[in-house]
């Protein structure tokens, strides 16, 4: 079944490219400001980074699709009152979650200078062994679905972008008492290679 889905997705991707007015590849990198909402974590954004690649498929002068593959680093700090909630062993300690993020974004070109992006993003937790419990139980779910909204300024092959990602599902893998949701602000530079 997985092979059939992958073959169908590949066929659809290549069909879309063949119908596209233009097709470009590029690389991007930037800073993340991350926050995990939930009683077990300190309130406030912490810095991380992201890097990866993107494909621009323009279907017309105003609309296109932009799939990406990004390595995303999310940093957070366990709250000092977390012991009361979950019997967490490491309150006050910084934790780093590494995600492989796959956003599939709709591109809306508002002229040559400005492009708006929106769409879903699925992220796969790469360090699934990450734990904050005394008994060593995994604390975070292996996947996260988010909604993405952003804009970029196009300066020829160079692009300056900013976007906001809001987690749509609970990443708490311990229980359902407290909902943990990712929030992320991304700022960065992209360079079109082809």
KETOR-585740 format. One record per atom (N, C-alpha, C): residue number from 0; residue in one letter; atom name; x, y, z. Coordinates in nm, 2 decimals, padded with zeros to 4 digits. Atoms other than C-alpha are relative to their C-alpha. Example, Ala and Ser with C-alpha at 12.3 -4.5 7.8 and 13.67 -1.06 7.14 Angstrom:
2
(0; a; N; (00.09; -00.12; 00.00))
(0; a; CA; (01.23; -00.45; 00.78))
(0; a; C; (00.09; 00.12; 00.00))
(1; s; N; (-00.09; -00.11; 00.00))
(1; s; CA; (01.37; -00.11; 00.71))
(1; s; C; (-00.08; 00.11; 00.08))
//
This chain:
194
(0; x; N; (00.08; -00.12; 00.00))
(0; x; CA; (00.00; 00.00; 00.00))
(0; x; C; (00.09; 00.13; 00.00))
(1; x; N; (-00.08; -00.11; -00.01))
(1; x; CA; (00.28; 00.24; 00.09))
(1; x; C; (00.07; 00.03; -00.14))
(2; x; N; (-00.06; -00.02; 00.13))
(2; x; CA; (00.45; 00.18; -00.25))
(2; x; C; (-00.10; 00.06; -00.10))
(3; x; N; (00.10; -00.06; 00.09))
(3; x; CA; (00.12; 00.26; -00.43))
(3; x; C; (-00.02; 00.15; 00.03))
(4; x; N; (00.02; -00.14; -00.04))
(4; x; CA; (00.08; 00.58; -00.24))
(4; x; C; (00.12; 00.09; -00.04))
(5; x; N; (-00.13; -00.07; 00.05))
(5; x; CA; (00.45; 00.68; -00.31))
(5; x; C; (00.00; 00.02; -00.15))
(6; x; N; (00.01; -00.01; 00.15))
(6; x; CA; (00.41; 00.60; -00.68))
(6; x; C; (-00.10; 00.11; -00.04))
(7; x; N; (00.10; -00.09; 00.04))
(7; x; CA; (00.09; 00.80; -00.70))
(7; x; C; (00.05; 00.15; 00.03))
(8; x; N; (-00.05; -00.14; -00.04))
(8; x; CA; (00.25; 01.10; -00.51))
(8; x; C; (00.11; 00.04; -00.10))
(9; x; N; (-00.10; -00.04; 00.10))
(9; x; CA; (00.55; 01.09; -00.74))
(9; x; C; (-00.05; 00.03; -00.14))
(10; x; N; (00.06; -00.02; 00.13))
(10; x; CA; (00.34; 01.07; -01.05))
(10; x; C; (-00.07; 00.14; 00.00))
(11; x; N; (00.07; -00.13; -00.01))
(11; x; CA; (00.13; 01.37; -00.93))
(11; x; C; (00.10; 00.11; 00.01))
(12; x; N; (-00.11; -00.11; -00.01))
(12; x; CA; (00.45; 01.57; -00.84))
(12; x; C; (00.06; 00.03; -00.14))
(13; x; N; (-00.06; -00.02; 00.14))
(13; x; CA; (00.60; 01.51; -01.19))
(13; x; C; (-00.10; 00.06; -00.10))
(14; x; N; (00.10; -00.06; 00.09))
(14; x; CA; (00.27; 01.59; -01.36))
(14; x; C; (-00.02; 00.15; 00.03))
(15; x; N; (00.01; -00.14; -00.03))
(15; x; CA; (00.25; 01.92; -01.17))
(15; x; C; (00.12; 00.07; -00.05))
(16; x; N; (-00.12; -00.07; 00.05))
(16; x; CA; (00.61; 02.01; -01.26))
(16; x; C; (-00.01; 00.01; -00.15))
(17; x; N; (00.01; -00.01; 00.15))
(17; x; CA; (00.54; 01.93; -01.63))
(17; x; C; (-00.10; 00.11; -00.04))
(18; x; N; (00.10; -00.10; 00.03))
(18; x; CA; (00.24; 02.17; -01.62))
(18; x; C; (00.04; 00.14; 00.05))
(19; x; N; (-00.04; -00.13; -00.07))
(19; x; CA; (00.42; 02.44; -01.42))
(19; x; C; (00.07; 00.10; -00.10))
(20; x; N; (-00.06; -00.10; 00.08))
(20; x; CA; (00.53; 02.77; -01.58))
(20; x; C; (00.15; 00.01; 00.03))
(21; x; N; (-00.14; -00.01; -00.04))
(21; x; CA; (00.85; 02.77; -01.38))
(21; x; C; (00.03; -00.09; 00.12))
(22; x; N; (-00.04; 00.09; -00.10))
(22; x; CA; (01.04; 02.54; -01.15))
(22; x; C; (00.14; 00.04; 00.05))
(23; x; N; (-00.12; -00.04; -00.06))
(23; x; CA; (01.32; 02.64; -00.91))
(23; x; C; (00.04; -00.08; 00.12))
(24; x; N; (-00.05; 00.07; -00.12))
(24; x; CA; (01.54; 02.47; -00.64))
(24; x; C; (00.08; 00.10; 00.08))
(25; x; N; (-00.08; -00.09; -00.08))
(25; x; CA; (01.70; 02.65; -00.35))
(25; x; C; (00.03; -00.06; 00.14))
(26; x; N; (-00.04; 00.04; -00.14))
(26; x; CA; (01.85; 02.63; 00.00))
(26; x; C; (-00.04; 00.12; 00.09))
(27; x; N; (00.04; -00.10; -00.10))
(27; x; CA; (01.75; 02.82; 00.31))
(27; x; C; (00.05; -00.03; 00.14))
(28; x; N; (-00.05; 00.01; -00.13))
(28; x; CA; (01.87; 02.88; 00.66))
(28; x; C; (-00.05; 00.12; 00.08))
(29; x; N; (00.05; -00.11; -00.09))
(29; x; CA; (01.76; 03.09; 00.96))
(29; x; C; (-00.01; -00.03; 00.14))
(30; x; N; (00.01; 00.02; -00.14))
(30; x; CA; (01.68; 03.13; 01.32))
(30; x; C; (-00.15; -00.03; 00.03))
(31; x; N; (00.13; 00.04; -00.06))
(31; x; CA; (01.38; 02.98; 01.51))
(31; x; C; (-00.02; 00.07; 00.13))
(32; x; N; (00.04; -00.04; -00.14))
(32; x; CA; (01.21; 03.14; 01.81))
(32; x; C; (-00.11; -00.10; 00.03))
(33; x; N; (00.09; 00.11; -00.03))
(33; x; CA; (01.04; 02.84; 01.97))
(33; x; C; (-00.06; 00.02; 00.14))
(34; x; N; (00.07; 00.01; -00.13))
(34; x; CA; (00.79; 02.79; 02.25))
(34; x; C; (-00.09; -00.12; 00.00))
(35; x; N; (00.09; 00.11; -00.02))
(35; x; CA; (00.61; 02.49; 02.38))
(35; x; C; (-00.10; 00.04; 00.11))
(36; x; N; (00.10; -00.04; -00.09))
(36; x; CA; (00.28; 02.58; 02.54))
(36; x; C; (-00.03; -00.12; 00.09))
(37; x; N; (00.03; 00.10; -00.10))
(37; x; CA; (00.21; 02.38; 02.86))
(37; x; C; (00.05; 00.03; 00.13))
(38; x; N; (-00.04; -00.03; -00.13))
(38; x; CA; (00.24; 02.39; 03.23))
(38; x; C; (00.14; -00.05; 00.04))
(39; x; N; (-00.12; 00.06; -00.03))
(39; x; CA; (00.55; 02.18; 03.23))
(39; x; C; (00.12; 00.08; -00.06))
(40; x; N; (-00.10; -00.08; 00.06))
(40; x; CA; (00.75; 02.44; 03.03))
(40; x; C; (00.00; 00.15; 00.03))
(41; x; N; (-00.01; -00.14; -00.02))
(41; x; CA; (00.87; 02.79; 03.09))
(41; x; C; (-00.07; 00.08; -00.11))
(42; x; N; (00.07; -00.08; 00.10))
(42; x; CA; (00.67; 03.06; 02.91))
(42; x; C; (00.11; 00.09; -00.06))
(43; x; N; (-00.10; -00.09; 00.07))
(43; x; CA; (00.86; 03.26; 02.65))
(43; x; C; (00.07; -00.08; -00.12))
(44; x; N; (-00.07; 00.06; 00.12))
(44; x; CA; (01.04; 03.19; 02.32))
(44; x; C; (00.15; -00.01; 00.02))
(45; x; N; (-00.15; 00.03; -00.01))
(45; x; CA; (01.39; 03.04; 02.30))
(45; x; C; (00.05; -00.02; -00.15))
(46; x; N; (-00.06; 00.01; 00.13))
(46; x; CA; (01.63; 03.05; 02.00))
(46; x; C; (00.04; -00.14; -00.04))
(47; x; N; (-00.05; 00.13; 00.06))
(47; x; CA; (01.71; 02.76; 01.77))
(47; x; C; (00.03; 00.04; -00.14))
(48; x; N; (-00.04; -00.03; 00.14))
(48; x; CA; (01.79; 02.73; 01.40))
(48; x; C; (-00.08; -00.10; -00.09))
(49; x; N; (00.05; 00.09; 00.10))
(49; x; CA; (01.66; 02.57; 01.08))
(49; x; C; (00.09; 00.01; -00.13))
(50; x; N; (-00.07; -00.01; 00.13))
(50; x; CA; (01.82; 02.48; 00.75))
(50; x; C; (-00.06; -00.11; -00.09))
(51; x; N; (00.05; 00.10; 00.09))
(51; x; CA; (01.72; 02.29; 00.44))
(51; x; C; (-00.02; 00.05; -00.14))
(52; x; N; (00.01; -00.03; 00.14))
(52; x; CA; (01.60; 02.31; 00.08))
(52; x; C; (-00.15; 00.02; -00.03))
(53; x; N; (00.14; -00.02; 00.04))
(53; x; CA; (01.29; 02.41; -00.11))
(53; x; C; (-00.01; -00.01; -00.15))
(54; x; N; (00.03; 00.00; 00.14))
(54; x; CA; (01.13; 02.38; -00.45))
(54; x; C; (-00.12; 00.10; -00.03))
(55; x; N; (00.11; -00.10; 00.04))
(55; x; CA; (00.92; 02.66; -00.61))
(55; x; C; (-00.06; -00.05; -00.14))
(56; x; N; (00.07; 00.04; 00.12))
(56; x; CA; (00.66; 02.54; -00.87))
(56; x; C; (-00.10; 00.10; -00.02))
(57; x; N; (00.10; -00.11; 00.03))
(57; x; CA; (00.48; 02.84; -01.02))
(57; x; C; (-00.10; -00.06; -00.10))
(58; x; N; (00.11; 00.05; 00.09))
(58; x; CA; (00.15; 02.73; -01.17))
(58; x; C; (-00.05; 00.11; -00.09))
(59; x; N; (00.04; -00.12; 00.08))
(59; x; CA; (00.07; 03.08; -01.29))
(59; x; C; (00.08; 00.12; 00.05))
(60; x; N; (-00.07; -00.12; -00.04))
(60; x; CA; (00.19; 03.44; -01.24))
(60; x; C; (-00.02; 00.03; 00.15))
(61; x; N; (00.04; -00.03; -00.14))
(61; x; CA; (00.01; 03.45; -00.90))
(61; x; C; (00.00; -00.12; 00.09))
(62; x; N; (00.01; 00.11; -00.09))
(62; x; CA; (-00.01; 03.10; -00.77))
(62; x; C; (00.11; -00.11; -00.02))
(63; x; N; (-00.10; 00.11; 00.01))
(63; x; CA; (00.24; 02.82; -00.70))
(63; x; C; (00.00; -00.09; 00.13))
(64; x; N; (-00.02; 00.09; -00.11))
(64; x; CA; (00.34; 02.54; -00.46))
(64; x; C; (00.15; 00.00; 00.04))
(65; x; N; (-00.14; -00.01; -00.05))
(65; x; CA; (00.65; 02.54; -00.24))
(65; x; C; (00.02; -00.11; 00.10))
(66; x; N; (-00.04; 00.10; -00.10))
(66; x; CA; (00.74; 02.20; -00.08))
(66; x; C; (00.14; 00.03; 00.05))
(67; x; N; (-00.13; -00.02; -00.06))
(67; x; CA; (01.03; 02.21; 00.16))
(67; x; C; (00.04; -00.12; 00.08))
(68; x; N; (-00.05; 00.09; -00.10))
(68; x; CA; (01.25; 01.98; 00.37))
(68; x; C; (00.10; 00.08; 00.09))
(69; x; N; (-00.07; -00.08; -00.09))
(69; x; CA; (01.39; 02.14; 00.68))
(69; x; C; (00.05; -00.08; 00.12))
(70; x; N; (-00.04; 00.05; -00.13))
(70; x; CA; (01.60; 02.04; 00.98))
(70; x; C; (-00.04; 00.12; 00.10))
(71; x; N; (00.05; -00.10; -00.09))
(71; x; CA; (01.43; 02.23; 01.27))
(71; x; C; (00.04; -00.03; 00.14))
(72; x; N; (-00.04; 00.02; -00.14))
(72; x; CA; (01.58; 02.27; 01.62))
(72; x; C; (-00.10; 00.08; 00.09))
(73; x; N; (00.09; -00.07; -00.10))
(73; x; CA; (01.33; 02.35; 01.90))
(73; x; C; (00.06; -00.01; 00.14))
(74; x; N; (-00.06; 00.00; -00.14))
(74; x; CA; (01.47; 02.45; 02.24))
(74; x; C; (-00.11; 00.05; 00.09))
(75; x; N; (00.09; -00.04; -00.10))
(75; x; CA; (01.27; 02.48; 02.55))
(75; x; C; (00.06; -00.03; 00.14))
(76; x; N; (-00.05; 00.02; -00.13))
(76; x; CA; (01.32; 02.48; 02.93))
(76; x; C; (-00.11; -00.05; 00.09))
(77; x; N; (00.10; 00.06; -00.09))
(77; x; CA; (01.14; 02.26; 03.18))
(77; x; C; (-00.03; 00.10; 00.12))
(78; x; N; (00.04; -00.10; -00.10))
(78; x; CA; (00.95; 02.48; 03.43))
(78; x; C; (00.04; -00.05; 00.14))
(79; x; N; (-00.04; 00.03; -00.13))
(79; x; CA; (01.05; 02.50; 03.79))
(79; x; C; (-00.11; -00.07; 00.08))
(80; x; N; (00.12; 00.06; -00.07))
(80; x; CA; (00.70; 02.40; 03.90))
(80; x; C; (-00.04; -00.13; -00.06))
(81; x; N; (00.04; 00.12; 00.08))
(81; x; CA; (00.70; 02.09; 03.67))
(81; x; C; (00.00; -00.12; 00.09))
(82; x; N; (00.00; 00.12; -00.09))
(82; x; CA; (00.78; 01.85; 03.96))
(82; x; C; (-00.14; -00.02; 00.06))
(83; x; N; (00.13; 00.02; -00.06))
(83; x; CA; (00.44; 01.91; 04.11))
(83; x; C; (-00.10; -00.06; -00.11))
(84; x; N; (00.09; 00.04; 00.11))
(84; x; CA; (00.27; 01.83; 03.77))
(84; x; C; (00.03; -00.14; -00.04))
(85; x; N; (-00.04; 00.13; 00.06))
(85; x; CA; (00.46; 01.53; 03.63))
(85; x; C; (00.11; -00.07; 00.07))
(86; x; N; (-00.11; 00.06; -00.07))
(86; x; CA; (00.72; 01.44; 03.88))
(86; x; C; (00.13; 00.00; -00.09))
(87; x; N; (-00.11; -00.01; 00.10))
(87; x; CA; (00.98; 01.56; 03.62))
(87; x; C; (00.13; 00.01; 00.08))
(88; x; N; (-00.13; 00.01; -00.06))
(88; x; CA; (01.34; 01.49; 03.71))
(88; x; C; (00.09; 00.13; -00.02))
(89; x; N; (-00.09; -00.10; 00.04))
(89; x; CA; (01.50; 01.78; 03.54))
(89; x; C; (-00.06; 00.14; -00.01))
(90; x; N; (00.06; -00.13; 00.01))
(90; x; CA; (01.31; 02.10; 03.62))
(90; x; C; (00.11; 00.11; -00.01))
(91; x; N; (-00.09; -00.11; 00.02))
(91; x; CA; (01.49; 02.41; 03.50))
(91; x; C; (00.10; -00.04; -00.11))
(92; x; N; (-00.09; 00.04; 00.10))
(92; x; CA; (01.69; 02.21; 03.24))
(92; x; C; (-00.05; 00.03; -00.14))
(93; x; N; (00.04; -00.03; 00.14))
(93; x; CA; (01.70; 02.31; 02.88))
(93; x; C; (-00.01; -00.13; -00.08))
(94; x; N; (00.02; 00.11; 00.08))
(94; x; CA; (01.58; 02.05; 02.63))
(94; x; C; (00.00; 00.04; -00.15))
(95; x; N; (00.00; -00.02; 00.15))
(95; x; CA; (01.64; 02.03; 02.25))
(95; x; C; (-00.07; -00.11; -00.07))
(96; x; N; (00.07; 00.09; 00.09))
(96; x; CA; (01.40; 01.87; 02.01))
(96; x; C; (00.04; 00.02; -00.14))
(97; x; N; (-00.03; -00.02; 00.14))
(97; x; CA; (01.52; 01.81; 01.66))
(97; x; C; (-00.10; -00.07; -00.09))
(98; x; N; (00.10; 00.04; 00.09))
(98; x; CA; (01.26; 01.78; 01.39))
(98; x; C; (00.04; 00.00; -00.15))
(99; x; N; (00.00; -00.01; 00.14))
(99; x; CA; (01.26; 01.69; 01.02))
(99; x; C; (-00.13; 00.05; -00.05))
(100; x; N; (00.13; -00.07; 00.04))
(100; x; CA; (00.99; 01.93; 00.89))
(100; x; C; (-00.02; 00.00; -00.15))
(101; x; N; (00.03; 00.01; 00.14))
(101; x; CA; (00.81; 01.89; 00.56))
(101; x; C; (-00.13; 00.09; -00.02))
(102; x; N; (00.11; -00.09; 00.03))
(102; x; CA; (00.59; 02.20; 00.48))
(102; x; C; (-00.03; -00.01; -00.15))
(103; x; N; (00.05; 00.00; 00.14))
(103; x; CA; (00.38; 02.19; 00.16))
(103; x; C; (-00.08; 00.13; 00.00))
(104; x; N; (00.06; -00.13; -00.01))
(104; x; CA; (00.30; 02.56; 00.11))
(104; x; C; (-00.06; 00.05; -00.14))
(105; x; N; (00.06; -00.07; 00.11))
(105; x; CA; (00.07; 02.75; -00.13))
(105; x; C; (00.08; 00.13; -00.01))
(106; x; N; (-00.07; -00.12; 00.03))
(106; x; CA; (00.26; 03.04; -00.29))
(106; x; C; (-00.10; 00.10; -00.06))
(107; x; N; (00.09; -00.10; 00.06))
(107; x; CA; (00.06; 03.36; -00.36))
(107; x; C; (00.09; 00.12; -00.03))
(108; x; N; (-00.09; -00.11; 00.04))
(108; x; CA; (00.27; 03.61; -00.55))
(108; x; C; (-00.08; 00.13; -00.01))
(109; x; N; (00.06; -00.13; 00.01))
(109; x; CA; (00.17; 03.97; -00.49))
(109; x; C; (00.10; 00.09; -00.07))
(110; x; N; (-00.10; -00.08; 00.08))
(110; x; CA; (00.39; 04.11; -00.76))
(110; x; C; (00.13; -00.08; 00.01))
(111; x; N; (-00.13; 00.07; 00.00))
(111; x; CA; (00.76; 04.02; -00.81))
(111; x; C; (00.07; 00.01; 00.13))
(112; x; N; (-00.07; -00.02; -00.12))
(112; x; CA; (00.87; 04.16; -00.48))
(112; x; C; (-00.05; -00.08; 00.12))
(113; x; N; (00.05; 00.06; -00.12))
(113; x; CA; (00.64; 03.99; -00.23))
(113; x; C; (-00.08; -00.12; -00.03))
(114; x; N; (00.07; 00.13; 00.01))
(114; x; CA; (00.51; 03.63; -00.19))
(114; x; C; (-00.05; -00.03; 00.14))
(115; x; N; (00.06; 00.05; -00.12))
(115; x; CA; (00.28; 03.50; 00.08))
(115; x; C; (00.00; -00.15; -00.01))
(116; x; N; (00.00; 00.15; -00.01))
(116; x; CA; (00.30; 03.13; 00.19))
(116; x; C; (-00.09; -00.04; 00.11))
(117; x; N; (00.08; 00.06; -00.10))
(117; x; CA; (00.05; 02.92; 00.38))
(117; x; C; (-00.03; -00.14; -00.04))
(118; x; N; (00.03; 00.14; 00.02))
(118; x; CA; (-00.02; 02.56; 00.43))
(118; x; C; (00.04; -00.09; 00.12))
(119; x; N; (-00.03; 00.09; -00.11))
(119; x; CA; (00.04; 02.25; 00.65))
(119; x; C; (00.15; -00.03; 00.00))
(120; x; N; (-00.14; 00.05; -00.02))
(120; x; CA; (00.37; 02.13; 00.79))
(120; x; C; (-00.01; -00.12; 00.09))
(121; x; N; (-00.01; 00.12; -00.09))
(121; x; CA; (00.43; 01.78; 00.93))
(121; x; C; (00.15; -00.01; 00.04))
(122; x; N; (-00.14; 00.01; -00.05))
(122; x; CA; (00.74; 01.74; 01.15))
(122; x; C; (00.01; -00.14; 00.07))
(123; x; N; (-00.03; 00.13; -00.06))
(123; x; CA; (00.90; 01.41; 01.25))
(123; x; C; (00.11; 00.02; 00.10))
(124; x; N; (-00.10; -00.02; -00.11))
(124; x; CA; (01.08; 01.41; 01.59))
(124; x; C; (00.12; -00.10; -00.03))
(125; x; N; (-00.12; 00.08; 00.03))
(125; x; CA; (01.44; 01.28; 01.52))
(125; x; C; (00.06; -00.06; 00.12))
(126; x; N; (-00.05; 00.05; -00.13))
(126; x; CA; (01.55; 01.24; 01.88))
(126; x; C; (-00.11; -00.04; 00.09))
(127; x; N; (00.12; 00.05; -00.07))
(127; x; CA; (01.26; 01.03; 02.00))
(127; x; C; (00.03; -00.05; 00.14))
(128; x; N; (-00.04; 00.05; -00.13))
(128; x; CA; (01.46; 00.91; 02.30))
(128; x; C; (-00.01; 00.12; 00.11))
(129; x; N; (00.00; -00.11; -00.09))
(129; x; CA; (01.42; 01.26; 02.46))
(129; x; C; (-00.10; -00.02; 00.11))
(130; x; N; (00.09; 00.03; -00.12))
(130; x; CA; (01.28; 01.22; 02.81))
(130; x; C; (00.02; 00.11; 00.10))
(131; x; N; (-00.01; -00.09; -00.11))
(131; x; CA; (01.21; 01.45; 03.10))
(131; x; C; (-00.05; -00.06; 00.13))
(132; x; N; (00.06; 00.07; -00.12))
(132; x; CA; (01.07; 01.19; 03.34))
(132; x; C; (00.10; -00.07; 00.08))
(133; x; N; (-00.09; 00.07; -00.08))
(133; x; CA; (01.24; 01.03; 03.63))
(133; x; C; (00.01; -00.15; -00.04))
(134; x; N; (00.00; 00.14; 00.04))
(134; x; CA; (01.15; 00.68; 03.50))
(134; x; C; (00.05; -00.02; -00.14))
(135; x; N; (-00.06; 00.01; 00.13))
(135; x; CA; (01.30; 00.75; 03.16))
(135; x; C; (-00.10; -00.02; -00.12))
(136; x; N; (00.10; 00.01; 00.10))
(136; x; CA; (00.97; 00.73; 02.97))
(136; x; C; (00.01; 00.11; -00.10))
(137; x; N; (00.00; -00.10; 00.10))
(137; x; CA; (00.95; 00.91; 02.64))
(137; x; C; (-00.11; 00.10; 00.03))
(138; x; N; (00.10; -00.11; -00.03))
(138; x; CA; (00.78; 01.25; 02.68))
(138; x; C; (-00.07; 00.06; -00.12))
(139; x; N; (00.05; -00.07; 00.11))
(139; x; CA; (00.72; 01.37; 02.33))
(139; x; C; (-00.05; -00.09; -00.11))
(140; x; N; (00.05; 00.08; 00.12))
(140; x; CA; (00.51; 01.23; 02.04))
(140; x; C; (00.10; 00.01; -00.11))
(141; x; N; (-00.09; 00.01; 00.11))
(141; x; CA; (00.70; 01.13; 01.73))
(141; x; C; (-00.03; 00.09; -00.12))
(142; x; N; (00.04; -00.09; 00.11))
(142; x; CA; (00.51; 01.37; 01.50))
(142; x; C; (-00.08; 00.12; 00.05))
(143; x; N; (00.07; -00.13; -00.03))
(143; x; CA; (00.37; 01.72; 01.50))
(143; x; C; (-00.05; 00.06; -00.13))
(144; x; N; (00.07; -00.07; 00.11))
(144; x; CA; (00.12; 01.88; 01.26))
(144; x; C; (-00.01; 00.14; 00.03))
(145; x; N; (00.01; -00.15; -00.02))
(145; x; CA; (00.13; 02.26; 01.22))
(145; x; C; (-00.06; 00.07; -00.12))
(146; x; N; (00.04; -00.09; 00.11))
(146; x; CA; (-00.02; 02.54; 01.02))
(146; x; C; (00.10; 00.11; -00.01))
(147; x; N; (-00.11; -00.10; 00.03))
(147; x; CA; (00.22; 02.78; 00.85))
(147; x; C; (-00.06; 00.12; -00.07))
(148; x; N; (00.04; -00.12; 00.07))
(148; x; CA; (00.16; 03.14; 00.75))
(148; x; C; (00.12; 00.09; 00.00))
(149; x; N; (-00.12; -00.09; 00.00))
(149; x; CA; (00.44; 03.37; 00.63))
(149; x; C; (00.00; 00.08; -00.13))
(150; x; N; (-00.02; -00.08; 00.12))
(150; x; CA; (00.57; 03.61; 00.37))
(150; x; C; (00.15; 00.01; -00.03))
(151; x; N; (-00.14; -00.02; 00.04))
(151; x; CA; (00.89; 03.66; 00.18))
(151; x; C; (00.02; 00.11; -00.10))
(152; x; N; (-00.04; -00.11; 00.09))
(152; x; CA; (01.06; 03.95; 00.00))
(152; x; C; (00.10; -00.06; -00.10))
(153; x; N; (-00.08; 00.06; 00.10))
(153; x; CA; (01.21; 03.84; -00.33))
(153; x; C; (00.09; 00.11; -00.06))
(154; x; N; (-00.10; -00.09; 00.05))
(154; x; CA; (01.53; 04.02; -00.42))
(154; x; C; (00.09; -00.08; -00.10))
(155; x; N; (-00.06; 00.08; 00.10))
(155; x; CA; (01.62; 03.83; -00.74))
(155; x; C; (00.01; -00.15; 00.05))
(156; x; N; (-00.02; 00.14; -00.05))
(156; x; CA; (01.77; 03.49; -00.63))
(156; x; C; (00.00; -00.01; 00.15))
(157; x; N; (00.00; 00.00; -00.14))
(157; x; CA; (01.79; 03.60; -00.27))
(157; x; C; (-00.14; 00.03; 00.05))
(158; x; N; (00.13; -00.02; -00.06))
(158; x; CA; (01.48; 03.58; -00.05))
(158; x; C; (00.02; 00.02; 00.15))
(159; x; N; (00.00; -00.03; -00.14))
(159; x; CA; (01.42; 03.72; 00.30))
(159; x; C; (-00.14; -00.04; 00.05))
(160; x; N; (00.14; 00.05; -00.04))
(160; x; CA; (01.13; 03.54; 00.48))
(160; x; C; (-00.02; 00.00; 00.15))
(161; x; N; (00.05; 00.01; -00.13))
(161; x; CA; (00.94; 03.53; 00.80))
(161; x; C; (-00.13; -00.08; 00.00))
(162; x; N; (00.13; 00.08; -00.01))
(162; x; CA; (00.67; 03.28; 00.91))
(162; x; C; (-00.03; -00.03; 00.14))
(163; x; N; (00.05; 00.04; -00.13))
(163; x; CA; (00.47; 03.17; 01.20))
(163; x; C; (-00.06; -00.14; -00.01))
(164; x; N; (00.05; 00.14; 00.00))
(164; x; CA; (00.41; 02.80; 01.27))
(164; x; C; (-00.07; -00.03; 00.13))
(165; x; N; (00.07; 00.04; -00.12))
(165; x; CA; (00.14; 02.69; 01.51))
(165; x; C; (-00.04; -00.14; 00.00))
(166; x; N; (00.03; 00.15; -00.01))
(166; x; CA; (00.11; 02.33; 01.63))
(166; x; C; (-00.15; -00.02; 00.02))
(167; x; N; (00.14; 00.03; -00.01))
(167; x; CA; (-00.23; 02.18; 01.58))
(167; x; C; (-00.03; -00.12; 00.09))
(168; x; N; (00.03; 00.12; -00.09))
(168; x; CA; (-00.19; 01.86; 01.79))
(168; x; C; (00.08; 00.01; 00.12))
(169; x; N; (-00.07; 00.02; -00.13))
(169; x; CA; (-00.08; 01.77; 02.14))
(169; x; C; (00.12; -00.09; -00.02))
(170; x; N; (-00.12; 00.08; 00.01))
(170; x; CA; (00.28; 01.65; 02.15))
(170; x; C; (00.04; -00.07; 00.13))
(171; x; N; (-00.02; 00.07; -00.13))
(171; x; CA; (00.25; 01.53; 02.51))
(171; x; C; (-00.02; -00.14; -00.01))
(172; x; N; (00.02; 00.14; 00.01))
(172; x; CA; (00.31; 01.16; 02.51))
(172; x; C; (-00.01; -00.07; 00.13))
(173; x; N; (00.00; 00.05; -00.13))
(173; x; CA; (00.28; 01.12; 02.88))
(173; x; C; (-00.15; -00.03; 00.04))
(174; x; N; (00.15; 00.01; -00.03))
(174; x; CA; (-00.10; 01.18; 02.94))
(174; x; C; (-00.07; 00.11; -00.07))
(175; x; N; (00.08; -00.11; 00.06))
(175; x; CA; (-00.38; 01.41; 02.84))
(175; x; C; (-00.04; 00.11; 00.10))
(176; x; N; (00.03; -00.10; -00.10))
(176; x; CA; (-00.38; 01.62; 03.15))
(176; x; C; (00.04; 00.14; -00.04))
(177; x; N; (-00.05; -00.12; 00.04))
(177; x; CA; (-00.18; 01.90; 03.00))
(177; x; C; (00.04; -00.01; -00.15))
(178; x; N; (-00.03; 00.00; 00.14))
(178; x; CA; (-00.17; 01.99; 02.63))
(178; x; C; (00.13; 00.07; -00.03))
(179; x; N; (-00.12; -00.07; 00.05))
(179; x; CA; (00.17; 02.07; 02.48))
(179; x; C; (00.00; 00.02; -00.14))
(180; x; N; (00.01; -00.04; 00.14))
(180; x; CA; (00.17; 02.26; 02.16))
(180; x; C; (00.12; 00.09; -00.04))
(181; x; N; (-00.11; -00.08; 00.06))
(181; x; CA; (00.46; 02.40; 01.95))
(181; x; C; (-00.05; 00.13; -00.06))
(182; x; N; (00.02; -00.13; 00.08))
(182; x; CA; (00.47; 02.76; 01.84))
(182; x; C; (00.14; 00.04; -00.05))
(183; x; N; (-00.13; -00.03; 00.06))
(183; x; CA; (00.75; 02.88; 01.62))
(183; x; C; (00.00; 00.12; -00.09))
(184; x; N; (-00.02; -00.12; 00.10))
(184; x; CA; (00.86; 03.21; 01.45))
(184; x; C; (00.13; -00.03; -00.07))
(185; x; N; (-00.12; 00.03; 00.08))
(185; x; CA; (01.11; 03.15; 01.17))
(185; x; C; (00.03; 00.13; -00.08))
(186; x; N; (-00.05; -00.11; 00.08))
(186; x; CA; (01.32; 03.43; 01.02))
(186; x; C; (00.13; -00.06; -00.07))
(187; x; N; (-00.12; 00.06; 00.07))
(187; x; CA; (01.58; 03.35; 00.75))
(187; x; C; (00.02; 00.05; -00.14))
(188; x; N; (-00.04; -00.03; 00.14))
(188; x; CA; (01.74; 03.38; 00.41))
(188; x; C; (-00.01; -00.12; -00.08))
(189; x; N; (00.01; 00.11; 00.09))
(189; x; CA; (01.68; 03.16; 00.11))
(189; x; C; (00.07; 00.05; -00.13))
(190; x; N; (-00.07; -00.03; 00.12))
(190; x; CA; (01.88; 03.14; -00.21))
(190; x; C; (-00.04; -00.10; -00.11))
(191; x; N; (00.04; 00.09; 00.11))
(191; x; CA; (01.75; 03.01; -00.54))
(191; x; C; (00.12; -00.04; -00.08))
(192; x; N; (-00.12; 00.06; 00.06))
(192; x; CA; (02.01; 02.78; -00.69))
(192; x; C; (-00.02; -00.02; -00.15))
(193; x; N; (00.04; 00.03; 00.14))
(193; x; CA; (01.83; 02.68; -01.02))
(193; x; C; (-00.13; 00.07; -00.03))
//
